Amino acid sequence: LVYWKVSDFVFYLLELALYLFSVLFVASFLANVGPIDRIRWLWAAIAELTIVMVVAPAAVALLLAMLFSLIYTFSPKLVKAGLQQIPKNEAGHSIFRSGARAMSITSMTSTLTSTPKQTNSESRHKRVTEWI
């Protein structure tokens, strides 16, 4: 545990050093260019960040949605066959729908109501571990 804390500290220290170097580099660049070039650089940086952080992810999401809707439109049997191949959890639900260890609300409440109320902590612990 101590090794991980020390390695985390070293990593964060190096990360901070890189960040400070980047700020120093950009500040020295902006100090050595004219005011018009500064504004052009700022607009270019804003445009690039917008493209990288907004436009590109939105375009990928749109293309994937269109691709899968086309696949579903022209070959619904392929999609249904693929959905049948998805592993199921203990409750019989797809792991993508409810998580690998999750139970449906119905099965959880039926487990709660079907077990008799007991007062000792071992039986409560056993019921809780059965749900997980």
C-alpha positions as CSV (number, residue, x, y, z in Angstrom):
1,L,0.0,0.0,0.0
2,V,2.9,2.4,0.8
3,Y,4.4,1.6,-2.6
4,W,1.2,2.6,-4.4
5,K,0.9,5.8,-2.4
6,V,4.5,6.8,-3.2
7,S,4.1,5.9,-6.8
8,D,0.9,8.0,-7.0
9,F,2.6,10.9,-5.4
10,V,5.5,10.7,-7.8
11,F,3.1,10.4,-10.7
12,Y,1.1,13.5,-9.6
13,L,4.4,15.4,-9.0
14,L,5.5,14.6,-12.6
15,E,2.1,15.5,-13.9
16,L,2.2,18.9,-12.1
17,A,5.7,19.5,-13.5
18,L,4.6,18.8,-17.1
19,Y,1.6,21.1,-16.6
20,L,3.7,23.9,-15.3
21,F,6.2,23.4,-18.2
22,S,3.3,23.6,-20.7
23,V,2.0,26.8,-19.1
24,L,5.5,28.3,-19.2
25,F,6.0,27.3,-22.8
26,V,2.7,28.8,-24.0
27,A,3.3,32.0,-21.9
28,S,6.8,32.4,-23.4
29,F,5.4,31.8,-26.9
30,L,2.7,34.4,-26.4
31,A,5.2,36.9,-25.0
32,N,7.3,36.7,-28.1
33,V,4.6,37.1,-30.8
34,G,2.7,40.2,-31.8
35,P,-0.8,41.1,-30.7
36,I,-2.4,40.1,-34.0
37,D,-0.6,36.7,-34.0
38,R,-1.7,36.2,-30.4
39,I,-5.3,36.6,-31.3
40,R,-4.9,34.3,-34.4
41,W,-3.3,31.7,-32.2
42,L,-6.1,32.0,-29.6
43,W,-8.8,31.5,-32.3
44,A,-6.9,28.6,-33.8
45,A,-6.6,26.9,-30.4
46,I,-10.3,27.5,-29.7
47,A,-11.2,26.0,-33.1
48,E,-9.0,23.0,-32.6
49,L,-10.4,22.3,-29.1
50,T,-13.9,22.6,-30.4
51,I,-13.2,20.2,-33.2
52,V,-11.5,17.7,-31.0
53,M,-13.8,17.8,-28.0
54,V,-17.2,18.5,-29.7
55,V,-17.4,17.9,-33.4
56,A,-15.4,14.7,-33.7
57,P,-17.2,12.8,-30.9
58,A,-20.6,14.0,-32.2
59,A,-19.7,12.8,-35.7
60,V,-18.5,9.4,-34.5
61,A,-21.7,9.0,-32.4
62,L,-23.8,10.0,-35.4
63,L,-22.0,7.7,-37.8
64,L,-22.3,4.7,-35.4
65,A,-26.0,5.4,-34.8
66,M,-26.6,5.5,-38.6
67,L,-24.5,2.4,-39.1
68,F,-26.4,0.3,-36.5
69,S,-29.7,1.6,-37.7
70,L,-28.9,0.6,-41.2
71,I,-27.8,-2.8,-40.0
72,Y,-31.0,-3.2,-38.1
73,T,-33.1,-2.0,-41.0
74,F,-31.6,-4.3,-43.6
75,S,-30.8,-7.3,-41.4
76,P,-33.0,-7.5,-38.2
77,K,-32.3,-11.3,-38.0
78,L,-28.6,-10.5,-37.6
79,V,-29.3,-8.1,-34.8
80,K,-31.6,-10.6,-33.0
81,A,-29.0,-13.4,-33.4
82,G,-26.4,-11.1,-31.9
83,L,-28.6,-10.1,-29.0
84,Q,-29.2,-13.8,-28.2
85,Q,-25.4,-14.3,-28.0
86,I,-25.0,-11.7,-25.2
87,P,-24.3,-13.4,-21.9
88,K,-27.1,-13.4,-19.3
89,N,-26.8,-12.9,-15.5
90,E,-28.3,-15.1,-12.8
91,A,-31.7,-13.4,-13.1
92,G,-31.7,-14.1,-16.9
93,H,-31.2,-10.5,-18.0
94,S,-28.6,-9.3,-20.4
95,I,-25.5,-8.1,-18.7
96,F,-25.7,-4.9,-20.9
97,R,-29.2,-4.2,-19.6
98,S,-28.7,-4.7,-15.9
99,G,-25.1,-5.3,-15.1
100,A,-23.2,-8.5,-14.5
101,R,-24.2,-9.0,-10.9
102,A,-27.5,-7.1,-10.8
103,M,-30.9,-8.6,-10.1
104,S,-34.2,-7.4,-11.3
105,I,-36.4,-5.5,-8.8
106,T,-39.0,-8.2,-9.1
107,S,-36.7,-11.1,-8.2
108,M,-35.1,-9.0,-5.4
109,T,-38.5,-8.2,-3.8
110,S,-39.7,-11.8,-4.2
111,T,-36.5,-12.9,-2.4
112,L,-37.2,-10.4,0.3
113,T,-40.8,-11.4,0.8
114,S,-40.3,-15.1,0.5
115,T,-37.7,-15.4,3.2
116,P,-39.0,-15.4,6.8
117,K,-37.9,-12.6,9.1
118,Q,-35.1,-13.8,11.4
119,T,-33.3,-11.9,14.1
120,N,-29.8,-13.3,14.1
121,S,-27.2,-11.5,12.1
122,E,-25.9,-14.7,10.3
123,S,-29.2,-15.2,8.5
124,R,-29.3,-11.6,7.5
125,H,-25.8,-11.8,6.2
126,K,-26.7,-14.9,4.3
127,R,-29.6,-13.2,2.6
128,V,-27.6,-10.2,1.7
129,T,-24.8,-12.3,0.1
130,E,-27.5,-14.3,-1.8
131,W,-28.6,-11.0,-3.4
132,I,-25.1,-10.1,-4.5
